[in-house]
Amino acid sequence: MFGWLFMANYFLKDVPERTTKPREKGITMVMDKGLSIRQVEDMLSASADFIDIVKLGWATSYCFPNLEEKIKVYHQAGIPVYFGGTLFEAFVIRGQFEDYLRLLDKYELTYVEVSDGSIEMPHEEKCNYIRILSQRATVLSEVGSKDAEKIIPPYKWIQQMQRELDAGAWKVIGEARESGNVGLFRATGEVRSGLVEEILTQIPFEKIIWEAPIKSQQVWFIKYLGSNVNLGNIAPSDVIPLETIRLGLRGDTFHTFLNGKQPPLPTAPNVNV
């Protein structure tokens, strides 16, 4: 329905090469916070080639009418959909994990998010959920807390990310919420750059999706890690603007990629910590 291959409308030199679907890096994850089916169709008609995965934010799927039809529209466009990690936590805290598995089957979801941002959970228990779910779906696991007062030291981010990847997660997500002011970011929305840099000494950049809902955050990551950094919690209206930032075609990154330049990627050994 919407699965065509994007072709630029005209030629420009020194536009960085973007990965193509299915991407392992350069991923754009969109946050759907309750779009109508018509809004989904409109978004996909313009942006489908730039969207890799869609998260139905937190537990919005509980309230949305015609959920099955909405998911079908995404799937017809070849775009995987998954429920936000908060919904996973809502089932787990109520002792309804088996019901959650049945829910995934009902809506034929092949991607799933595991998180513990709202509940206290022993890390080994979280990893066990990842092991179970990775046998039936592609797992994204979220690291970081939704509590702005809870500061997790860098070594623990690294440790948890590596263990979750070892447990079977396809990608780990750096928590920022849809507001972009916790986890990876200070209350002002400023990137905790030292944290990001330290994480990247141990975790390969292509294994991480950085939640970055604010333009200044997207710009920071693209300038630091290049066009093909994985970014998440992108608003539907920001998909094409983000792509222009990735391509150096907006003022924020206008000079970043000229003359074939790309930011040097950090090298990270894939080791246990």
C-alpha positions in Angstrom: 0.0 0.0 0.0 2.7 2.5 1.0 5.9 0.3 0.6 7.6 2.1 -2.3 11.3 2.9 -2.2 12.0 6.6 -1.6 13.7 8.4 -4.5 14.9 12.0 -4.1 13.1 14.6 -6.2 16.3 16.1 -7.5 20.1 15.7 -7.3 22.4 17.3 -4.7 26.0 16.5 -4.1 27.4 15.7 -0.7 24.2 14.2 0.8 25.2 11.4 3.2 24.2 7.9 2.2 21.3 6.6 4.2 20.7 3.0 5.0 17.6 1.4 3.4 14.9 -0.9 4.8 15.1 -3.2 6.5 17.6 -1.2 8.5 19.9 -2.3 11.3 21.1 1.2 11.8 19.7 4.6 10.9 16.3 3.5 12.4 13.5 6.0 13.0 11.1 4.8 15.6 7.8 6.8 15.7 5.7 7.3 18.7 2.0 7.0 18.0 0.2 8.6 21.0 -3.3 8.0 19.7 -3.4 8.8 16.0 -6.7 8.1 14.2 -6.7 5.6 11.4 -7.1 8.5 8.9 -4.1 10.2 10.5 -2.0 7.1 10.2 -2.9 6.7 6.5 -2.0 10.4 5.9 1.3 10.0 7.8 2.2 6.9 5.8 1.3 8.4 2.5 4.1 10.9 3.0 6.6 9.3 5.4 6.4 5.5 5.2 9.8 5.0 3.7 11.4 6.9 6.6 9.6 5.0 9.3 11.1 1.7 10.5 9.0 0.9 13.6 6.0 2.4 15.4 5.4 2.3 19.1 1.8 2.7 20.3 2.8 4.8 23.3 2.6 3.5 26.8 -0.9 2.0 27.2 -2.8 4.1 24.6 -3.7 0.9 22.8 -6.0 0.0 25.8 -8.2 3.0 24.9 -8.0 3.2 21.2 -11.2 2.2 19.2 -10.7 -0.1 16.1 -7.2 -1.1 17.3 -7.1 -4.1 15.1 -7.8 -2.0 12.0 -5.1 0.5 12.9 -2.5 -2.1 13.4 -3.5 -3.6 10.0 -2.8 -0.3 8.3 0.7 -0.2 9.6 1.3 -3.9 8.7 0.1 -3.3 5.2 2.7 -0.6 4.9 5.4 -3.1 6.0 5.9 -1.2 9.3 6.2 -3.3 12.5 4.1 -2.0 15.4 4.6 -2.7 19.1 3.0 -1.8 22.4 4.8 0.6 24.7 6.8 -0.9 27.5 4.5 0.6 30.1 1.7 -1.7 28.9 4.1 -4.7 29.4 4.7 -3.4 33.0 1.0 -3.0 33.6 0.4 -6.6 32.8 3.4 -7.9 34.7 2.6 -6.0 37.9 -1.0 -7.4 37.8 0.3 -11.0 37.4 -1.1 -11.2 33.9 2.0 -12.0 31.8 0.2 -15.0 30.1 -2.6 -12.6 29.1 0.0 -10.3 27.6 1.3 -13.2 25.5 -2.2 -13.9 24.3 -2.6 -10.2 23.4 0.5 -10.3 21.2 -0.9 -13.3 19.4 -4.3 -11.7 19.0 -2.9 -8.7 17.2 -0.2 -10.7 15.4 2.6 -8.5 16.8 6.1 -9.6 16.1 7.9 -6.8 18.0 7.7 -6.3 21.7 9.1 -3.9 24.2 10.4 -5.0 27.7 10.9 -2.2 30.2 11.0 -1.5 33.9 10.8 2.2 34.0 7.7 2.4 36.1 8.0 -0.7 38.3 10.8 -2.1 40.5 11.9 -5.4 39.0 15.1 -7.5 39.7 17.3 -7.2 36.6 17.6 -11.0 36.2 13.8 -11.2 36.1 13.7 -8.6 33.4 16.3 -10.5 31.4 14.2 -13.7 31.8 11.2 -11.9 30.3 13.5 -10.9 27.4 14.6 -14.6 27.0 11.0 -15.8 26.9 9.7 -13.1 24.5 12.7 -13.3 22.2 11.6 -16.9 21.3 8.4 -15.5 19.7 9.2 -11.8 18.8 11.8 -9.2 18.1 12.6 -7.7 21.5 13.4 -4.1 22.2 14.4 -3.5 25.8 14.3 -0.2 27.5 17.0 0.9 30.0 16.5 3.9 32.3 13.9 5.2 34.7 10.9 7.4 34.1 11.5 8.9 37.5 13.4 12.1 37.1 14.8 11.8 40.6 16.3 8.4 39.9 19.8 8.9 38.5 21.4 5.6 37.2 25.2 5.7 37.1 26.8 5.1 33.7 28.4 1.7 34.7 24.9 0.4 35.5 23.5 1.6 32.1 26.3 -0.3 30.4 25.9 -3.4 32.5 22.1 -3.6 32.0 22.3 -2.9 28.3 24.9 -5.6 27.7 23.0 -8.2 29.8 19.7 -7.4 28.0 21.4 -7.8 24.6 22.9 -11.1 25.8 19.4 -12.2 26.9 18.1 -11.8 23.4 17.2 -8.1 22.8 17.6 -7.0 19.2 18.1 -3.3 20.3 18.3 -1.6 23.7 16.4 1.7 24.0 17.8 4.7 26.0 14.9 6.0 28.1 13.8 9.6 27.7 10.0 9.4 27.8 7.9 11.2 25.2 8.9 14.5 26.9 12.6 14.1 26.5 13.5 15.2 30.1 14.5 12.1 32.0 17.0 9.3 31.6 19.5 10.3 28.9 18.5 14.0 29.4 18.5 16.6 32.1 15.3 18.2 33.2 16.1 21.0 30.7 16.2 18.5 27.8 20.0 18.8 27.5 21.8 15.6 26.6 23.8 14.0 29.3 26.7 13.8 26.9 29.1 12.2 29.4 26.7 9.3 29.9 26.2 8.8 26.2 30.0 8.8 25.6 30.6 6.4 28.4 27.9 4.0 27.2 29.5 4.0 23.7 32.8 2.8 25.1 31.2 -0.6 25.6 27.9 -0.9 23.6 28.0 -0.7 19.8 26.2 2.3 18.6 24.0 0.3 16.1 22.6 -1.7 19.0 21.1 1.4 20.7 18.0 3.4 19.9 18.2 6.8 21.6 14.9 8.2 22.5 15.1 11.8 21.2 11.7 13.5 20.9 13.1 17.1 20.8 14.8 18.5 17.7 17.9 19.7 19.6 18.4 16.2 20.9 18.1 14.7 17.4 20.6 17.3 16.1 23.1 16.4 18.9 23.0 12.7 18.2 23.3 13.1 14.4 26.2 15.5 14.8 27.9 13.1 17.2 27.1 9.7 15.6 26.2 10.6 12.0 23.2 10.2 9.7 22.6 6.6 10.5 22.1 6.8 14.3 19.0 5.1 15.7 16.5 7.5 17.1 13.2 6.9 18.8 10.0 8.6 20.2 9.8 10.7 17.0 6.6 12.6 16.6 4.6 11.8 13.4 4.9 15.4 12.2 8.7 15.3 12.7 9.5 12.3 10.5 10.4 14.2 7.3 12.0 17.1 9.2 14.2 14.5 11.0 15.2 13.0 7.6 16.4 16.4 6.4 18.5 16.8 9.5 20.0 13.3 8.9 20.8 14.5 5.3 22.3 17.8 6.2 19.5 19.7 4.5 18.3 21.8 7.5 20.2 24.6 9.1 21.1 22.6 12.2 23.3 20.2 10.3 23.8 22.2 7.1 27.6 22.1 7.2 28.0 18.7 9.0 28.2 16.5 5.9 29.6 18.8 3.2 32.5 17.5 1.2 31.7 13.9 2.2 32.2 14.5 5.9 30.7 12.2 8.5 31.2 12.3 12.3 33.7 9.5 13.3 31.8 6.6 14.9 33.0 5.4 18.3 34.5 2.0 18.3 33.0 -0.3 21.0 34.1 -3.8 21.9 31.1 -6.1 22.3 32.1 -7.4 25.8 30.4 -8.4 28.9 30.6 -5.9 31.8 
